[in-house]
Amino acid sequence: MYSGEGNNKVIATLFFRCVAVVKFSFYLFLVSSTGIYSSQLLAAELSVKATQSEVSWISISAPSRDTIWLAGSQGTIGRSTDGGETWSFSKPGSNELEFRDIEALDDQRAFALSVGEGGNSRVYYTSNAGRSWQLRYRADSNLFMNCLAVAPSGEALAFADSYNERWQLIRSADGRNWLNISNVVDSGPLSGEGGFSASGNCIQYKNDVWAIGTGNAVTARVLIKPKFGIRFKVMNTPMLAGPMRGITAIWPRAENDFFIAGGDLSEAQSQPQVMHFNAGEFTTLPTPPLQGAIYSLSLNGEQLLVSNPSGAAIGSLTGENWQKLTSENVWATQCTEHQRCYLAGKNGYFASFELP
């Protein structure tokens, strides 16, 4: 009955060419096969480009080097096909919707997730670069969806806060028909357990692995399943836990090798946390030069990129050499396979840089 919302008008395309360039340098320490650290001075340019200052961007998806999709406040989706030099903007639904995740397959096709109770948790889809959007899924009024992940095949999973002592996992095999698959987790949720819609990173599909990070309960946990697995395995983590505490972002490299980030979202001056799980153990990485819980975590080769309202930082996979890139309020990060990284956040902030 809600399919008519998928044809809401697309707002006029706007173009912006204002660009600021900030130069920075940082050291990256890489680990060789012998376990010996080496250092190399790298230089890059952080290019800040204008988008819409009245919109706060919360999620990024960059399916190629130059194609970028942004999701944010005021019901707005942004799209660029020239690396952020120019933008077009669209509204899949009303201005009141809060889009907290965007997952693009290419420059034409993308899924956008809005969050909220009362039926505001929704999944929209476009196949024509945002010129029109179709409402593909609308959650029950008592569900709050947090994040969305989409495999290259089109299979999609959305993660919502638990309800009535049941996990709330919504799956679509093709992006069209959506079903609750709460029974595919090997144990039930803890009291209050759910996710954080801080950047769309609380569920990820990477390297043929589905991974979910949880929070708001007495233990922060990871739900993980390989591509052809039947059930999600639940793992306890040493991440800070409790109300408004836990895992905000996760990045799997394999079923038994992943990074998680998060902390205490209720305290802006708290210590951010980044951890690596490998060989059956969690390792807490050195603290990034940020304050408060990490919102976004991205990997690119041997680099980690993290962000939150106090800024963004980059370092090696061991976290020994964090370097702060900006103090802007950055909610979302992503690096492409072609050595380009993007940052987005509050008040229309958007920036990019090249990894040397």
URLINQUI-V130072 format. One record per pair of residues at least 4 apart in sequence whose C-alpha atoms are under 7 Angstrom apart, sorted by the first residue. I is the first residue (numbers start at 1). J is the second residue. D is the distance in whole Angstrom. If there is no record, write none. Layout:
BEGIN
i: (I;I)
j: (J;J)
d: (D;D)
END
This chain:
BEGIN
i: (2;3;3;5;5;5;6;6;6;6;6;7;7;7;8;8;8;8;9;10;10;10;10;11;11;11;13;13;14;14;14;15;15;15;16;16;16;16;16;17;17;17;18;18;19;19;19;19;20;20;20;21;21;21;21;22;22;22;23;23;23;24;24;24;25;25;25;26;26;26;26;27;27;27;27;27;28;28;28;28;28;28;29;29;29;29;29;29;30;30;30;30;31;31;31;31;32;32;42;44;44;44;44;45;46;46;46;47;47;47;48;48;48;49;49;49;49;50;51;51;52;53;53;54;54;55;55;55;55;55;56;56;56;56;56;56;57;57;57;57;57;57;57;57;58;58;58;58;58;58;58;58;59;59;59;59;59;59;59;59;59;60;60;60;60;60;60;60;61;61;61;61;61;61;61;62;62;62;62;63;63;63;63;64;65;65;65;66;66;66;67;67;67;67;67;68;68;68;68;69;69;69;69;69;70;70;70;70;71;71;71;71;71;71;71;72;72;72;72;72;73;73;74;74;74;74;75;75;75;75;75;75;75;75;76;76;76;77;77;77;78;78;78;78;79;79;79;80;80;80;80;82;90;92;92;93;97;97;98;98;99;99;99;99;100;100;100;100;100;100;101;101;101;101;101;101;102;102;102;102;103;103;103;103;103;104;104;104;105;105;105;107;108;108;108;109;109;109;109;110;110;110;111;111;111;111;112;112;112;113;113;113;113;114;114;114;114;115;115;115;115;115;115;116;116;116;117;117;117;117;117;118;118;119;119;119;119;121;121;121;121;122;122;122;123;123;123;123;124;124;124;124;125;125;125;125;126;126;126;126;128;136;137;139;143;143;144;144;145;145;145;146;146;146;146;146;147;147;147;147;147;147;147;148;148;148;148;148;149;149;149;149;149;149;150;150;150;150;150;151;151;151;154;154;154;155;155;155;155;156;156;156;156;157;157;157;157;158;158;158;159;159;159;159;160;160;160;160;161;161;161;161;162;162;162;162;162;162;162;163;163;165;166;166;166;167;167;167;168;168;169;169;169;170;170;170;170;171;171;171;171;172;172;172;172;184;184;184;185;185;185;186;186;186;186;187;189;190;191;192;192;193;193;193;193;194;194;194;195;195;195;195;196;196;198;198;198;199;199;199;199;201;201;201;201;202;202;202;202;202;203;203;203;203;204;204;204;204;204;205;205;205;206;206;206;207;207;207;208;208;209;209;209;209;209;209;210;210;210;210;211;211;211;211;211;211;212;212;212;212;213;213;213;213;213;213;213;214;214;214;214;214;215;215;215;215;215;215;216;216;216;216;216;216;217;217;217;218;218;219;219;219;220;220;220;220;220;220;220;221;221;221;221;222;222;222;223;223;223;223;224;224;224;224;225;225;225;225;225;226;239;239;239;240;240;240;240;241;241;242;244;244;244;245;245;245;246;246;246;247;247;247;247;248;248;248;248;249;249;249;249;249;249;250;250;250;250;251;251;251;252;252;252;253;253;254;256;256;256;257;257;258;258;258;259;259;259;260;260;260;261;261;261;261;261;262;262;262;262;262;262;263;263;263;263;263;264;264;264;265;265;267;268;268;269;269;270;270;270;271;271;271;272;272;272;272;272;272;272;273;273;273;274;274;275;275;275;275;276;276;276;277;277;277;278;285;285;286;286;288;288;289;289;289;290;290;291;293;294;294;294;295;295;295;296;296;296;296;296;296;297;297;297;297;298;298;298;298;298;298;299;299;299;300;300;302;302;303;303;303;303;304;304;304;304;305;305;305;306;306;306;307;307;307;307;307;307;307;308;308;308;308;309;309;309;309;310;310;310;311;311;311;311;311;312;312;312;312;312;313;313;313;313;314;314;314;315;315;315;315;316;316;329;329;330;330;330;330;331;331;332;332;332;333;333;333;334;334;334;335;335;335;335;336;336;339;339;340;340;340;341;341;341;342;342;342;343;343;343;344;344;344;345;345)
j: (135;134;135;93;134;135;92;132;133;134;135;132;133;134;92;93;132;133;132;90;91;131;132;89;90;91;88;89;87;88;89;86;87;88;50;51;85;86;87;50;85;86;49;50;47;48;49;50;47;48;49;45;46;47;48;45;46;47;44;45;46;43;44;45;42;43;44;41;42;43;323;39;40;41;42;321;39;40;41;315;316;321;37;38;39;40;316;321;37;38;39;316;35;36;37;38;36;37;356;353;354;355;356;353;351;352;353;351;352;353;350;351;352;84;85;350;351;350;87;348;348;347;348;347;348;72;73;74;347;348;72;73;345;346;347;348;70;71;72;73;344;345;346;348;71;72;100;198;199;331;332;345;70;71;72;100;101;102;199;200;332;69;70;71;102;332;333;334;68;69;70;102;103;104;334;67;68;69;336;67;104;105;106;336;336;338;340;81;82;83;80;81;82;83;107;79;80;81;83;78;79;80;102;104;77;78;79;102;76;77;78;99;100;101;102;76;77;98;99;100;98;99;95;96;97;98;91;93;94;95;96;97;98;99;89;90;91;89;90;91;87;88;89;90;87;88;89;84;86;87;88;86;130;124;133;97;114;120;114;115;112;113;114;115;113;114;115;197;199;200;112;113;147;148;199;200;110;111;112;113;110;111;112;149;150;109;110;111;109;110;152;129;127;128;129;126;127;128;129;125;126;127;123;124;125;126;123;124;125;122;123;124;148;120;121;122;123;120;121;122;144;145;146;120;121;144;121;141;142;143;144;141;142;138;139;140;141;138;139;144;145;137;138;139;135;136;137;138;133;134;135;136;133;134;135;136;130;132;133;134;132;176;178;143;160;161;160;161;159;160;161;159;160;195;196;197;158;159;197;200;201;202;203;157;158;159;200;203;156;157;158;203;204;205;154;155;156;157;205;155;156;205;173;174;175;172;173;174;175;171;172;173;175;169;170;171;172;169;170;171;168;169;170;203;168;169;194;195;168;193;194;195;166;167;168;189;192;193;194;167;168;189;182;188;189;182;188;189;180;182;180;181;182;178;179;180;181;178;179;180;181;176;177;178;179;230;231;232;231;232;233;231;232;233;234;234;193;217;217;216;217;214;215;216;217;214;215;216;202;213;214;215;202;248;248;295;331;295;296;331;332;248;249;250;296;212;213;248;249;250;211;212;213;250;210;211;212;250;251;209;210;211;210;252;253;252;253;254;226;227;225;226;227;252;254;255;224;225;226;227;222;223;224;225;250;252;222;223;224;250;221;222;223;247;248;249;250;220;221;222;246;247;220;241;244;245;246;247;241;242;243;244;245;246;241;242;243;241;242;236;241;242;236;237;239;240;241;246;247;234;235;236;237;234;235;236;232;233;234;235;232;233;234;255;229;231;232;233;255;255;246;247;263;245;246;263;264;245;246;246;264;265;266;263;264;265;262;263;264;260;261;262;263;261;262;294;295;260;261;262;295;296;297;259;260;261;297;258;259;260;257;258;259;257;258;258;277;278;279;277;278;276;277;278;275;276;277;274;275;276;273;274;275;294;297;272;273;274;293;294;295;271;272;273;293;294;270;292;293;292;293;292;291;292;291;292;291;292;293;291;292;293;287;288;290;291;292;293;294;287;293;294;284;285;282;283;284;285;282;283;284;281;282;283;282;318;319;319;320;313;322;313;322;324;310;311;310;308;306;307;308;307;308;331;306;307;308;331;332;333;305;306;307;333;304;305;306;333;334;335;303;304;305;304;335;316;317;314;315;316;317;314;315;316;317;313;314;315;312;313;314;311;312;313;330;331;332;333;312;329;330;331;328;329;330;331;327;328;329;326;327;328;329;330;324;325;326;327;330;322;323;324;325;322;323;324;319;321;322;323;320;321;345;346;343;344;345;346;344;345;343;344;345;342;343;344;341;342;343;339;340;341;342;340;341;354;355;353;354;355;352;353;354;351;352;353;350;351;352;349;350;351;349;350)
d: (7;7;6;6;7;6;7;7;5;3;5;6;6;6;6;6;7;7;7;5;6;6;6;6;5;7;4;6;6;5;7;5;5;7;6;6;7;5;7;7;6;6;6;6;7;6;5;7;6;5;6;6;6;4;6;6;5;6;6;4;6;6;6;6;6;4;6;6;6;6;6;7;6;5;6;7;6;6;7;6;6;6;6;5;5;7;6;6;6;6;7;6;6;6;5;7;6;7;7;7;6;7;7;6;6;6;5;5;5;6;6;4;7;7;7;6;6;7;7;6;5;5;4;6;6;6;5;7;6;5;5;5;6;4;5;5;6;6;4;7;6;5;6;6;6;5;5;7;5;5;6;6;6;5;7;6;5;6;5;6;5;6;5;7;6;6;6;7;6;5;7;6;6;6;7;6;4;6;7;6;6;6;5;6;6;6;7;5;5;4;6;4;6;6;6;6;5;6;7;6;5;7;7;7;6;5;6;7;6;5;6;5;6;6;6;6;6;6;5;6;5;6;5;6;6;6;6;6;6;5;6;5;6;6;7;6;5;6;5;6;7;6;5;7;6;5;6;5;6;5;7;7;6;7;5;7;6;7;5;6;7;6;4;6;6;6;7;6;6;6;6;5;6;6;7;5;7;6;4;6;6;5;6;7;6;6;4;6;5;6;7;6;5;5;4;5;4;7;6;6;6;7;7;6;5;7;6;5;6;6;5;7;7;7;5;5;7;6;4;7;6;6;6;5;5;5;6;6;6;6;5;4;6;6;6;6;4;6;6;6;6;5;4;6;6;6;5;7;6;5;5;5;5;5;7;7;6;6;5;6;7;6;7;6;7;7;5;6;6;4;6;6;5;6;6;4;6;6;6;5;7;6;6;6;4;6;6;6;6;5;6;6;5;6;6;6;4;7;7;5;6;6;7;5;6;6;4;5;6;6;5;6;6;7;6;5;7;6;5;7;6;5;7;7;5;6;6;7;6;7;4;6;6;5;5;7;7;6;5;7;7;6;6;6;6;5;7;6;7;5;6;5;5;6;5;4;6;5;5;6;7;7;6;5;7;7;5;6;5;5;6;6;6;6;7;7;6;6;6;6;5;7;6;5;5;5;6;6;6;7;5;5;6;6;7;6;7;6;6;6;5;7;5;6;6;6;5;5;5;6;6;4;7;7;6;5;7;7;6;6;5;6;7;6;7;7;6;6;6;5;6;4;5;7;6;6;6;5;6;7;7;6;4;7;7;7;6;5;6;7;6;5;7;5;7;7;6;5;5;6;6;5;5;6;7;6;4;6;7;5;4;5;6;6;6;5;6;6;5;7;5;7;6;6;6;7;5;5;6;7;5;5;5;6;5;7;6;6;5;6;5;5;7;7;6;6;5;6;7;6;6;7;7;6;6;6;7;5;5;7;6;5;6;6;4;6;6;5;7;7;6;5;7;6;5;7;6;6;5;7;7;6;6;6;4;6;7;6;5;6;6;4;6;5;5;7;7;6;7;5;5;6;5;7;6;4;6;6;5;6;6;4;6;6;7;6;5;7;5;5;6;7;5;5;4;7;6;7;5;7;5;6;6;5;5;5;6;5;7;6;5;7;6;7;7;6;5;5;6;6;7;7;6;6;6;5;4;5;6;5;7;5;4;6;7;6;5;5;6;7;6;7;7;6;6;6;6;7;7;6;5;6;5;6;5;5;7;6;5;6;6;5;7;7;6;5;6;6;6;7;6;5;6;7;6;6;6;7;6;5;6;6;5;6;6;6;5;7;6;5;6;6;4;6;6;6;7;7;7;6;5;5;7;4;5;6;6;6;6;5;4;5;5;6;6;6;6;7;6;6;5;4;5;6;5;7;6;5;4;6;7;6;6;6;6;5;4;7;6;5;6;5;6;6;5;6;6;5;7;7;6;4;6;6;6;6;5;6;5;6;6;5;6;6;4;7;6;5;6;5;4;7;5;7)
END
